[in-house]
Amino acid sequence: GAEGLVREEGEPICRLADDPDRFAAYVVELLSTPTTAEVLARAARREVEEHWDMAVLTERLVGVYRGELE
């Protein structure tokens, strides 16, 4: 579910896991370090607002359409 979301290693997703045990370990790690969790949450929100917000996506799509019409 994270395909294409990571721009640089660790941002905004620091840990990915394909198996349940590893995923659970990462969740426990974040729950035990709330400061790290908050930093990641802020980075994730920034990522969504800058790259995945509906207004941003619409603007990008309009740009593609305009480029095709030129």
C-alpha positions as CSV (number, residue, x, y, z in Angstrom):
1,G,0.0,0.0,0.0
2,A,3.0,2.3,0.2
3,E,4.2,1.9,-3.4
4,G,5.3,5.3,-4.8
5,L,4.9,7.2,-1.5
6,V,8.5,7.2,-0.3
7,R,10.6,10.0,-1.8
8,E,13.8,9.4,0.1
9,E,14.7,6.5,2.4
10,G,12.8,7.0,5.6
11,E,10.6,9.8,4.5
12,P,7.7,9.9,5.2
13,I,7.6,6.2,5.8
14,C,10.4,4.9,8.0
15,R,9.5,1.2,8.1
16,L,7.8,-1.1,5.7
17,A,7.0,-4.7,6.5
18,D,5.6,-7.5,4.4
19,D,5.0,-9.9,7.3
20,P,2.7,-9.4,10.4
21,D,5.4,-10.0,13.0
22,R,7.7,-7.4,11.6
23,F,4.8,-4.9,11.2
24,A,3.8,-5.4,14.8
25,A,7.3,-4.8,16.0
26,Y,7.4,-1.5,14.1
27,V,4.1,-0.5,15.6
28,V,5.3,-1.3,19.1
29,E,8.5,0.6,18.4
30,L,6.5,3.7,17.4
31,L,4.2,3.4,20.4
32,S,7.2,3.3,22.7
33,T,8.7,6.4,21.1
34,P,5.9,9.1,20.8
35,T,8.4,11.8,19.7
36,T,9.4,9.7,16.7
37,A,5.8,8.9,16.0
38,E,4.9,12.6,16.1
39,V,7.7,13.5,13.7
40,L,6.6,10.8,11.3
41,A,2.9,11.9,11.6
42,R,3.8,15.5,10.8
43,A,6.0,14.5,7.8
44,A,3.1,12.2,6.5
45,R,0.6,15.1,6.8
46,R,3.0,17.4,4.9
47,E,3.4,14.8,2.2
48,V,-0.3,14.4,1.7
49,E,-0.9,18.2,1.7
50,E,1.9,18.9,-0.8
51,H,1.5,15.9,-3.1
52,W,-1.8,14.1,-2.6
53,D,-4.4,16.7,-1.7
54,M,-7.3,16.8,-4.1
55,A,-6.6,20.4,-5.1
56,V,-3.0,19.5,-5.9
57,L,-4.0,16.5,-7.9
58,T,-6.6,18.5,-9.8
59,E,-4.1,21.2,-10.6
60,R,-1.7,18.6,-11.8
61,L,-4.3,16.9,-14.0
62,V,-5.4,20.3,-15.5
63,G,-1.7,20.9,-16.3
64,V,-1.6,17.6,-18.2
65,Y,-4.7,18.4,-20.1
66,R,-3.4,21.9,-21.0
67,G,-0.1,20.4,-22.2
68,E,-2.0,18.0,-24.5
69,L,-4.0,20.9,-26.0
70,E,-0.9,23.0,-26.8
